[in-house]
Amino acid sequence: MSEGTHPRADELDDLTALQLIEVMHTEDLAAVEAMRPGLRHLATAIEQIAERLRSGGRLRYFGAGTSGLIARLDAAECSATFGVAADLVQAIAVDDAGQEDDRELGRDAARRAGLTPRDVAVGVSASGRTPFVLGALEAAANSGALRVAITCRRGSAAASAADLAIEIDTGAEVIAGSTRLKAGTVQKLVLNMLSTAVFTRLGHTHRGRMVGVKADNAKLKDRATRVVAEIAGASPDEARHTLEAAEGDARVAIVMLSRHLDVAQARQQLEAAGGDLRRVPAEVRRQ
């Protein structure tokens, strides 16, 4: 538990900088390994979340303090990384300590999110007892949304309020109660896995590449060009020109090149496959 005192707490002030960060590094490694027992539960959540989003649902994170900031970070990256609509994944979080303790505020936040039975509400709380998060999960239950809890404490109230719980026991922090340390690291890793696996399942990546990336700047245009060239087996110049014709949509460009189709035909095939290159008829490769 993060509020507990670390076994070496009394000697920390006397350690050298190297000795101190070696202690922290050892604790970080232990926290990452503590995730292993929870991977099966996380995988179950991923499959159910992907199914909800495939049917038109949305993903909403609820958190407070450090947990809320971590949730915001993951939500903010989803659109740029996977090319999904900005409103598909959103984090609803509070920073003020008083708001963190406001259960009714959490309920209101979930109600205002307009959750439906197709949606997913993920409560992120290191302690598993944050009132704002508990209130959000309670309101989510009334909406019929799938409720998932991510905590760093077993047997928490948040886990009891959720349909699925990913509980990672990270143990005492080097600085007691500082959940930005091991607990924060683990929550970030769990959300990394959750969003990446969900959108991989939904076809927003392909063969380990960001085929959904939005080519909005020079760096991303170069990345998209490489992705198209690698998957379609085309030259960089051919990939670049086709990507321009596809208005920056890497998946459309890949289908155009691999199937020798024009933009309209490629879009039609991709739409029929639900945007998933794996489901486009015939292997996606240079012919």
PESULUR-V907038 format. One record per pair of residues at least 12 apart in sequence whose ideal C-beta (glycine too) atoms are under 8 Angstrom apart, sorted by sequence separation. I is the first residue (numbers start at 0). GAP is how many residues later the second one is. D is the distance in whole Angstrom. If there is no record, write none. Layout:
i-><I;I>
gap-><GAP;GAP>
d-><D;D>
This chain:
i-><136;148;154;169;268;60;122;148;153;169;198;209;225;252;60;74;122;146;147;150;152;209;212;224;227;238;241;251;254;7;73;74;75;93;120;146;147;148;149;150;151;153;224;227;241;251;254;58;74;120;146;147;148;149;150;151;152;169;210;246;73;91;145;146;147;148;150;151;209;245;91;145;147;148;149;151;167;208;224;238;244;251;71;120;223;237;250;70;140;210;245;5;71;91;127;136;208;231;258;70;120;167;208;220;227;231;254;67;89;108;127;133;137;226;230;233;253;258;68;114;118;120;122;124;126;127;128;133;136;165;206;223;232;250;67;105;109;114;119;120;121;122;124;125;126;127;132;136;205;227;231;232;254;257;258;66;67;68;105;108;109;116;118;119;120;121;122;123;124;125;126;223;227;231;250;257;67;104;105;107;108;109;115;116;117;118;119;120;121;122;125;128;133;151;220;226;230;257;259;60;62;102;105;106;109;110;114;115;116;119;121;127;128;129;214;257;258;57;58;59;60;61;63;64;101;102;105;106;109;114;115;126;127;128;223;227;254;256;257;57;58;59;60;61;62;63;64;99;100;101;104;105;108;109;114;127;151;253;57;58;59;60;61;63;99;100;102;103;105;106;107;124;127;151;57;59;60;64;99;102;105;106;215;98;101;105;109;124;214;151;213;52;63;64;102;122;151;214;63;149;212;93;122;211;122;127;210;211;149;209;210;149;210;61;91;205;230;61;61;205;59;70;126;231;232;233;59;70;125;230;231;232;69;231;59;67;66;125;66;125;56;59;61;66;57;58;59;61;62;65;56;57;58;59;60;61;62;63;125;55;56;57;59;61;62;54;56;58;60;66;123;64;51;63;66;210;51;52;62;123;51;63;62;63;61;62;202;48;61;202;203;205;47;121;202;205;201;202;61;201;202;61;202;202;205;59;51;48;47;48;44;88;66;65;81;64;65;69;73;72;83;47;65;66;69;73;77;81;65;69;73;76;80;44;43;66;70;73;83;44;69;73;77;82;81;40;81;1;2;40;41;1;40;40;82;37;81;82;83;37;80;82;37;60;81;82;80;81;82;80;34;79;33;79;33;78;33;58;30;33;30;58;30;29;26;48;52;26;26;45;49;41;45;49;53;44;48;52;1;23;1;22;30;34;41;45;49;0;29;30;33;37;41;45;49;31;26;27;30;31;34;42;46;26;30;34;45;23;27;31;11;6;8;5;7;3;4;5;8;0;1;3;5;2;5;0;1;5;0;1;4;3;2;1;2;1;1;1;1;1;53>
gap-><12;12;12;12;12;13;13;13;13;13;13;13;13;13;14;14;14;14;14;14;14;14;14;14;14;14;14;14;14;15;15;15;15;15;15;15;15;15;15;15;15;15;15;15;15;15;15;16;16;16;16;16;16;16;16;16;16;16;16;16;17;17;17;17;17;17;17;17;17;17;18;18;18;18;18;18;18;18;18;18;18;18;19;19;19;19;19;20;20;20;20;21;21;21;21;21;21;21;21;22;22;22;22;22;22;22;22;23;23;23;23;23;23;23;23;23;23;23;24;24;24;24;24;24;24;24;24;24;24;24;24;24;24;24;25;25;25;25;25;25;25;25;25;25;25;25;25;25;25;25;25;25;25;25;25;26;26;26;26;26;26;26;26;26;26;26;26;26;26;26;26;26;26;26;26;26;27;27;27;27;27;27;27;27;27;27;27;27;27;27;27;27;27;27;27;27;27;27;27;28;28;28;28;28;28;28;28;28;28;28;28;28;28;28;28;28;28;29;29;29;29;29;29;29;29;29;29;29;29;29;29;29;29;29;29;29;29;29;29;30;30;30;30;30;30;30;30;30;30;30;30;30;30;30;30;30;30;30;31;31;31;31;31;31;31;31;31;31;31;31;31;31;31;31;32;32;32;32;32;32;32;32;32;33;33;33;33;33;33;34;34;35;35;35;35;35;35;35;36;37;37;38;38;38;39;39;39;39;40;40;40;41;43;44;44;45;46;47;48;48;50;51;52;52;52;52;53;53;53;53;53;53;54;54;55;56;57;57;58;58;59;59;59;59;60;60;60;60;60;60;61;61;61;61;61;61;61;61;61;62;62;62;62;62;62;63;63;63;63;63;63;65;66;66;66;66;67;67;67;67;68;68;69;69;70;70;70;71;71;71;71;71;72;72;72;72;73;73;74;74;74;75;75;76;78;85;94;97;98;99;103;106;112;113;113;114;114;114;114;115;115;116;117;117;117;117;117;117;118;118;118;118;118;119;120;120;120;120;120;121;121;121;121;121;122;123;123;124;124;124;124;125;125;126;127;128;128;128;128;129;129;129;130;130;130;130;131;131;131;132;133;133;134;134;135;135;136;136;137;137;139;139;140;141;144;145;145;146;147;147;147;148;148;148;148;149;149;149;150;150;151;151;151;151;151;151;151;152;152;152;152;152;152;152;152;153;154;154;154;154;154;154;154;155;155;155;155;157;157;157;162;165;165;166;166;167;167;167;167;168;168;168;168;169;169;170;170;170;171;171;171;172;173;174;174;175;176;177;180;181;220>
d-><7;7;8;4;7;7;6;4;5;5;7;7;8;8;6;5;5;7;6;7;7;8;7;5;7;7;5;5;6;6;8;5;8;8;6;4;7;7;8;7;8;5;5;6;6;6;6;8;4;6;5;5;4;5;5;5;7;5;6;8;7;5;6;7;7;7;7;7;6;6;8;7;7;8;8;5;5;5;6;7;6;6;4;4;6;7;6;4;7;7;7;8;6;6;7;7;7;7;8;6;8;7;7;8;5;5;7;7;8;7;4;6;6;5;5;5;6;7;7;7;7;5;7;7;7;7;8;6;4;6;6;7;8;7;3;7;7;6;6;7;8;7;7;7;7;5;6;6;6;5;4;8;6;8;8;8;6;8;4;8;4;7;4;5;5;5;5;5;6;5;6;5;6;5;6;5;7;6;6;8;6;8;6;4;8;7;8;7;8;7;7;6;6;7;7;8;8;6;7;8;7;4;6;4;8;5;4;7;6;7;6;2;5;7;7;6;7;7;7;8;7;8;6;8;6;7;3;7;4;8;7;7;6;7;8;7;7;7;7;6;5;6;4;5;5;5;7;6;5;6;7;4;8;5;4;4;8;6;7;8;8;7;7;8;7;7;6;6;8;6;8;8;6;4;8;6;7;8;5;4;8;4;8;6;7;7;7;5;4;6;7;7;7;6;8;5;7;7;4;6;6;6;7;7;6;7;5;7;5;8;5;7;7;7;7;8;8;7;7;8;8;8;8;7;6;7;5;5;4;6;7;3;7;6;7;7;4;4;6;7;7;6;6;6;8;7;7;7;7;7;3;5;5;5;5;5;4;7;7;6;5;7;7;7;7;5;6;7;6;7;6;8;6;5;8;6;7;7;8;7;5;5;8;6;7;6;8;5;5;7;7;5;8;8;6;7;8;3;4;7;6;7;6;7;8;8;6;7;6;7;5;7;7;5;8;8;5;6;7;7;7;7;8;8;5;4;6;4;5;5;7;8;8;5;6;6;7;8;6;6;7;6;7;6;4;7;7;6;8;7;5;7;5;8;8;5;7;8;7;6;6;3;5;8;4;6;7;8;5;7;5;7;6;6;6;7;6;8;8;7;4;8;7;7;8;7;7;8;6;8;8;6;6;5;6;7;5;6;6;5;8;6;4;6;6;5;4;6;8;8;7;8;7;6;6;7;8;6;6;7;7;8;7;6;5;7;7;7;6;7;7;7;8;5;8;7;6;7;7;8;7;4;5;8;8;7;7;7;7;5;5;7;6;7;5;6;7;5;8;5;8>
